[in-house]
Amino acid sequence: MTRRKESSRSFRSPSGRPELLIEPPSYADVVFAPYAARQPEESGRAVEKNYLRISVSDPQKTQDHGSSGGTFVAYLFTTYTDLPEFLGTSFSVRRRFREVVALADQLGEIYKGYFIPPRPDKNVQLVQTQDFVSNRVHELERYFHRLAAHPVLRNSVELRQFLSSPGRNPMQVSSDVSSVMFDGDESGATGNGNSHAVAEPGKGGRDLLRTFRELRQYVANDWGGSKPLVVEEDKKFVEHKEKIQEFERELVLASEQAELLTKAQENMGTVMGDLGMSLSRLGRFECEDAAIVVGNAAVKASRCYTESSTQCIKYLLTFHEYLALMQAIHGAFAERSKALLTVQTLKSDIASMQARYEKLTAASLRVFGGDKRKIEETKAAIASSEEACASARKEYDRIKERNWEEIERYEVNRQTDLFEMLKGFVQTQVGYAEKLGKAWSEVSESLSSGEGMASSM
């Protein structure tokens, strides 16, 4: 027994001190500050001035003093900014989720054509779960971070009112006229107000007949075999749209592989941790320092794998961010298609009315006097529709221009974000691999030194 204990004591760590008891590795020894401190959000386009930082915290249940008399959760929105439009540097307001929905509707109505980040879903099924509120806080914060990162939305009046005005959000969902005349476009001020409403895509509750006409036009475009009077002529846009769709398919596959990778690292960390603890207990029971040394190294490896998985998730989260962006891109392109469909429908209506006008005019030549009232009504309807068509075309061109602005910004940001993601991911993985190699090399040196000393005895 004495020989066995002396032999076991001959296994020493590189520092010369026998590790008879397992000691938890220091956190600083495992985590790489140069790699862990680098966040994927730090990219080449980081804003050094004109900052807008938004945090969501402190959810509180509040009594609803309205007609329902129930309760709702109010979230604290804290904003720090140096944007001059805010007329201040820090603001704190409480908002409920319903006001967030109203803000998203306002932005979607006014800024058609931009890649507007999708708001968090209501998700009624998860309202009663324990982590619902904390998850909602996280989702809201991510949503407002995306809004703050958008070069146009961050400067919007609607967002500024939401973040800085005390009490309930004073901004209401904008009307169609305001969306047409936004950005200082005063061309819509001429003519009657009905032309603006006609120029907007039909909505079920407001213009059911118009919705049916647009649906008929949509079916005619897809199945009728007839060429519409106005078509998508921007071939370059169509090519970019197809490339974005292909990139989305690749994103889905990459996201699935990233999830498998992080899961494998988590499993490896769990296995190595169990192995290390088992070897440490065995070494203490058998008085074998070698088992304790290997067990300690396995525990260090376990923490390395766990922290590597955490860092991997931080960097590969870029995949999920771009998957969320795809929803915004689809929404912007859908607004473009709706605007084009509106122009097509109005063109078709004008062609039908002009044909009817020609028939009425021809009939009036055969019959003395004719039906002058119908002729004048048709003529006025044609003039109103032509004005609405011009307004609709202008809205369509505005959305096209916004689409191109966003596509150019998307291409630049995508290259920068993916490069920073890959760079950080590779550096982190290499750093942890070197750390693991060093840990196992120390084990090898310790065991080799112990064997030499044991043989000399």
C-alpha positions in Angstrom: 0.0 0.0 0.0 2.9 2.3 0.8 4.5 1.6 -2.6 1.2 2.3 -4.3 0.8 5.7 -2.5 4.4 6.7 -3.3 3.8 5.7 -6.9 0.6 7.7 -7.1 2.3 10.7 -5.6 4.9 10.6 -8.3 2.3 11.9 -10.9 2.6 15.6 -10.7 1.2 18.6 -12.5 3.6 20.7 -14.6 3.9 23.1 -11.6 5.3 20.3 -9.5 2.3 20.2 -7.1 0.3 16.9 -6.9 -3.4 17.4 -7.7 -4.9 15.1 -5.2 -8.2 16.9 -5.1 -10.0 18.3 -8.1 -9.9 22.0 -8.4 -12.3 23.9 -10.6 -10.5 25.6 -13.4 -10.6 29.4 -13.2 -13.1 31.0 -15.5 -10.4 33.3 -16.9 -8.3 30.3 -17.7 -11.0 28.8 -19.9 -12.7 31.9 -21.5 -10.7 33.7 -24.1 -11.1 37.5 -23.6 -9.9 38.3 -27.1 -12.5 36.0 -28.6 -15.4 36.1 -26.2 -15.4 39.9 -25.9 -15.8 40.4 -29.6 -19.5 40.5 -30.3 -20.9 39.9 -33.8 -22.7 43.2 -33.6 -19.4 45.0 -33.9 -19.1 45.4 -37.6 -17.5 47.7 -40.0 -20.6 49.9 -40.1 -20.7 50.6 -36.4 -22.0 54.0 -35.7 -19.7 56.2 -33.6 -22.0 59.2 -33.5 -25.7 59.8 -34.0 -26.4 56.8 -31.7 -29.8 55.5 -30.7 -29.8 52.9 -28.0 -33.0 51.4 -26.8 -33.5 48.9 -23.9 -36.7 47.2 -22.7 -37.0 46.1 -19.1 -39.1 46.1 -15.9 -42.4 44.6 -17.1 -45.2 45.5 -14.8 -48.8 44.4 -14.6 -51.1 47.4 -14.9 -54.8 47.8 -14.3 -56.7 48.7 -17.5 -59.0 51.5 -16.6 -60.9 51.2 -19.9 -64.0 49.3 -20.7 -62.4 45.9 -20.3 -61.3 46.5 -16.7 -58.6 43.8 -16.9 -54.9 43.9 -16.6 -52.0 44.2 -19.1 -48.2 44.2 -19.0 -46.5 47.5 -19.5 -42.8 47.5 -20.5 -40.2 50.2 -19.7 -38.6 51.6 -22.8 -35.3 53.5 -22.0 -33.7 55.5 -24.8 -30.3 57.1 -25.0 -29.5 59.2 -28.1 -27.7 62.2 -29.4 -30.0 62.6 -32.4 -31.0 66.3 -32.4 -34.6 65.5 -33.4 -35.3 64.0 -30.0 -34.7 67.3 -28.2 -33.0 65.4 -25.3 -30.5 62.6 -24.6 -32.5 60.2 -22.4 -36.1 59.2 -22.2 -38.1 56.6 -20.3 -41.7 55.6 -21.2 -44.0 52.7 -20.5 -45.8 51.1 -23.3 -48.0 48.1 -23.7 -47.8 45.6 -26.5 -50.8 47.0 -28.2 -49.0 50.3 -28.8 -46.1 48.3 -30.3 -48.5 46.8 -32.7 -49.9 50.2 -33.6 -46.3 51.5 -34.2 -45.6 48.6 -36.5 -48.8 49.3 -38.4 -47.8 53.0 -38.8 -44.4 52.2 -40.1 -45.7 49.6 -42.5 -48.3 52.0 -43.9 -46.0 55.0 -44.3 -42.7 53.4 -45.2 -43.9 51.0 -47.9 -41.0 49.6 -49.9 -38.5 49.7 -47.1 -37.2 46.5 -45.4 -39.2 47.0 -42.2 -38.3 44.5 -39.4 -41.2 42.3 -38.4 -42.6 43.0 -35.0 -42.9 40.1 -32.4 -46.0 38.0 -32.7 -48.8 38.1 -30.3 -48.7 34.3 -29.7 -51.7 34.0 -27.5 -51.0 30.3 -26.8 -47.9 31.2 -24.8 -49.4 34.0 -22.8 -49.9 31.7 -19.8 -46.4 30.2 -19.8 -43.9 31.1 -17.1 -41.3 32.6 -19.4 -43.7 34.5 -21.6 -43.0 37.9 -20.2 -39.2 37.6 -20.1 -39.2 36.2 -23.7 -41.4 39.1 -24.8 -38.9 41.6 -23.2 -36.1 40.0 -25.2 -38.1 40.0 -28.5 -39.2 43.6 -28.1 -35.6 44.7 -27.4 -34.3 42.9 -30.5 -37.2 44.4 -32.6 -36.3 48.0 -31.5 -32.6 47.4 -32.0 -33.4 46.5 -35.6 -35.5 49.6 -36.0 -32.7 51.7 -34.5 -30.3 50.2 -36.9 -32.4 51.1 -40.0 -31.1 54.4 -41.5 -34.6 55.7 -42.3 -36.8 54.2 -39.6 -34.5 55.4 -36.8 -35.3 59.0 -37.8 -39.0 58.5 -38.2 -41.5 60.8 -36.4 -43.5 57.7 -35.4 -40.6 56.0 -33.6 -39.5 59.2 -32.0 -43.0 59.9 -30.6 -43.2 56.3 -29.3 -39.9 56.5 -27.4 -40.1 60.0 -26.1 -43.7 61.1 -25.6 -45.0 60.3 -22.1 -48.4 58.7 -21.6 -50.1 56.7 -24.4 -48.6 56.9 -27.9 -50.3 59.9 -29.5 -49.6 58.8 -33.0 -52.6 57.1 -34.7 -52.5 54.8 -37.7 -52.1 57.0 -40.7 -54.6 57.3 -43.5 -53.9 56.5 -47.1 -53.7 60.1 -48.0 -50.9 60.8 -45.5 -48.9 57.8 -46.8 -49.2 59.2 -50.3 -48.2 62.7 -49.4 -45.4 61.8 -47.0 -41.8 62.8 -47.5 -42.9 66.3 -48.7 -44.6 65.1 -51.9 -47.1 67.8 -52.5 -48.2 66.5 -55.9 -51.1 64.7 -54.3 -52.5 68.0 -53.1 -54.0 68.7 -56.5 -57.3 67.1 -57.5 -60.0 65.7 -55.3 -59.1 63.5 -52.3 -60.9 60.5 -53.7 -58.2 59.9 -56.3 -55.7 59.1 -53.5 -58.0 56.5 -52.0 -58.5 55.0 -55.5 -54.8 55.0 -56.1 -54.1 52.9 -53.0 -54.5 49.0 -53.2 -58.0 47.9 -52.3 -58.7 46.9 -48.7 -61.5 44.5 -47.8 -63.3 46.7 -45.3 -63.0 49.9 -47.3 -63.4 48.9 -51.0 -64.7 45.4 -51.5 -65.5 45.9 -55.2 -62.0 47.3 -55.7 -60.5 44.2 -54.0 -62.5 42.0 -56.3 -61.3 43.9 -59.4 -57.7 43.6 -58.3 -58.2 39.9 -57.6 -59.6 39.5 -61.1 -56.7 41.3 -62.5 -54.3 39.1 -60.6 -55.9 35.9 -61.9 -55.9 37.4 -65.4 -52.2 38.0 -65.1 -51.4 34.5 -63.9 -53.9 32.4 -65.8 -55.6 34.4 -68.4 -52.7 34.5 -70.8 -53.3 38.2 -71.5 -50.5 40.6 -71.1 -51.3 43.4 -68.6 -51.0 47.0 -69.8 -48.2 47.6 -67.2 -45.6 44.9 -66.4 -42.4 44.7 -64.3 -39.8 46.0 -66.6 -36.8 46.1 -64.2 -34.9 43.0 -65.2 -32.1 43.8 -62.8 -34.6 43.9 -59.9 -36.0 40.5 -61.0 -32.4 39.1 -61.0 -31.7 40.5 -57.5 -35.0 39.1 -56.2 -34.1 35.6 -57.5 -30.6 35.9 -55.9 -32.2 36.8 -52.6 -34.6 33.9 -52.8 -31.6 31.6 -53.4 -29.7 33.1 -50.5 -32.8 32.4 -48.3 -32.7 28.8 -49.2 -29.0 28.6 -48.4 -29.7 30.4 -45.1 -32.2 27.8 -44.0 -29.7 25.0 -44.7 -26.8 26.9 -43.0 -29.0 27.6 -39.9 -29.9 23.9 -39.6 -26.2 22.9 -39.8 -25.3 25.6 -37.2 -27.9 24.3 -34.8 -26.4 20.7 -35.2 -22.9 22.0 -34.6 -23.8 23.9 -31.4 -25.8 20.9 -30.2 -22.8 18.6 -30.8 -20.5 20.9 -28.8 -23.0 21.1 -26.0 -23.2 17.3 -25.9 -19.4 17.0 -26.0 -19.2 19.3 -23.1 -21.7 17.3 -21.1 -19.9 14.0 -21.8 -16.4 15.4 -21.0 -17.8 16.9 -17.7 -19.3 13.6 -16.6 -16.0 11.8 -17.6 -13.9 14.3 -15.7 -16.0 14.1 -12.5 -16.0 10.3 -12.7 -12.2 10.1 -13.1 -11.7 12.6 -10.3 -13.8 10.5 -7.9 -12.1 7.3 -9.0 -8.7 8.9 -8.4 -9.5 10.0 -4.9 -10.9 6.6 -4.1 -8.0 4.7 -5.5 -5.4 7.4 -4.5 -4.3 7.7 -8.1 -3.1 11.2 -9.0 -3.0 10.3 -12.7 -6.8 9.9 -12.8 -7.2 13.2 -10.9 -5.0 15.0 -13.4 -6.9 13.5 -16.4 -10.2 14.3 -14.7 -9.3 17.9 -14.1 -8.3 18.2 -17.7 -11.6 16.7 -18.8 -13.5 19.2 -16.7 -11.5 22.0 -18.3 -12.3 20.6 -21.7 -15.9 20.4 -20.7 -16.0 24.1 -19.9 -14.1 24.9 -23.1 -16.7 23.0 -25.2 -19.6 24.7 -23.3 -18.2 28.2 -23.7 -17.2 27.4 -27.3 -20.8 26.5 -28.0 -22.0 29.7 -26.4 -19.7 31.8 -28.5 -20.6 29.8 -31.6 -24.3 30.6 -31.0 -23.5 34.3 -30.7 -21.7 34.4 -34.0 -24.0 32.0 -35.9 -27.0 34.1 -34.7 -26.3 36.1 -37.8 -28.0 33.4 -39.8 -31.2 33.8 -37.8 -31.0 37.6 -38.1 -31.0 37.4 -41.8 -33.8 34.8 -41.8 -35.9 37.4 -39.9 -34.8 40.0 -42.5 -36.1 37.8 -45.3 -39.6 38.4 -43.9 -39.1 42.1 -44.1 -37.8 41.8 -47.7 -40.8 39.7 -48.7 -43.0 42.4 -47.3 -41.3 45.2 -49.2 -41.4 43.2 -52.4 -45.1 42.4 -51.8 -45.9 46.1 -51.4 -44.2 46.7 -54.8 -46.4 43.9 -56.4 -49.5 45.4 -54.8 -48.6 48.9 -56.2 -48.0 47.4 -59.6 -51.3 45.5 -59.4 -53.1 48.7 -58.5 -51.6 50.5 -61.6 -52.6 47.5 -63.8 -56.2 47.5 -62.4 -56.6 51.3 -62.9 -55.2 51.0 -66.5 -57.7 48.2 -67.2 -60.5 50.3 -65.7 -59.6 53.3 -67.9 -59.4 51.1 -71.0 -62.9 49.7 -70.3 -64.3 53.2 -69.6 -62.8 54.6 -72.7 -64.3 51.8 -74.8 -67.7 52.6 -73.2 -67.2 56.3 -73.8 -66.5 55.6 -77.5 -69.7 53.5 -77.8 -71.8 56.2 -76.1 -70.3 58.8 -78.4 -71.0 56.7 -81.5 -74.5 56.1 -80.3 -75.1 59.8 -79.8 -74.2 60.4 -83.4 -76.9 58.0 -84.6 -79.5 59.2 -82.2 -80.1 63.0 -82.1 -78.9 64.3 -78.7 -78.0 60.8 -77.3 -77.5 60.3 -73.6 -75.3 63.3 -72.8 -75.5 62.7 -69.1 -73.9 59.2 -69.4 -71.3 60.6 -71.7 -70.4 63.4 -69.3 -70.4 61.0 -66.3 -68.1 58.5 -68.2 -65.8 61.4 -69.2 -65.5 62.6 -65.6 -64.9 59.0 -64.4 -62.1 58.6 -67.0 -60.5 61.9 -65.8 -60.7 60.9 -62.2 -59.3 57.4 -62.9 -56.5 58.9 -64.9 -55.6 61.2 -62.1 -55.7 58.2 -59.7 -53.6 56.1 -62.1 -51.0 58.9 -62.2 -50.9 59.0 -58.4 -50.7 55.2 -58.2 -47.9 55.2 -60.7 -46.0 57.7 -58.6 -46.5 55.6 -55.5 -45.3 52.6 -57.4 -42.2 54.5 -58.6 -41.6 55.6 -55.0 -41.7 52.0 -53.7 -39.4 50.9 -56.5 -36.9 53.6 -55.5 -37.1 52.5 -51.9 -36.6 48.9 -52.9 -33.4 49.7 -54.6 -32.1 51.7 -51.7 -32.7 48.8 -49.4 -31.3 46.2 -51.9 -28.0 48.2 -52.1 -27.8 48.6 -48.3 -28.6 44.8 -47.9 -25.8 43.8 -50.3 -23.2 45.9 -48.5 -24.4 44.8 -45.0 -24.6 41.2 -46.0 -21.0 41.0 -47.1 -19.8 42.8 -44.0 -21.9 40.8 -41.5 -21.1 37.4 -43.0 -17.4 38.2 -43.1 -17.4 39.4 -39.5 -19.4 36.3 -38.5 -17.0 33.9 -40.2 -13.9 35.7 -38.9 -15.2 35.7 -35.3 -16.4 32.1 -35.6 -13.1 30.8 -37.0 -11.0 32.8 -34.5 -13.1 31.5 -31.6 -12.9 27.9 -32.7 -9.2 28.0 -33.3 -8.6 29.7 -29.9 -10.6 27.0 -28.0 -8.8 24.2 -30.0 -5.5 25.7 -29.0 -6.6 25.8 -25.4 -7.8 22.2 -25.5 -4.5 21.2 -27.0 -2.5 23.0 -24.3 -4.6 21.4 -21.6 -4.1 17.8 -22.9 -0.4 18.5 -23.5 0.0 19.4 -19.9 -1.6 16.1 -19.0 0.8 14.3 -21.3 3.8 16.0 -19.7 2.5 15.3 -16.2 2.0 11.6 -16.9 5.3 11.3 -18.7 7.1 12.9 -15.8 5.3 10.6 -13.4 6.2 7.5 -15.4 9.9 8.4 -15.4 10.0 9.0 -11.7 8.1 5.8 -11.1 10.6 3.8 -13.2 13.6 5.3 -11.4 12.2 4.1 -8.1 
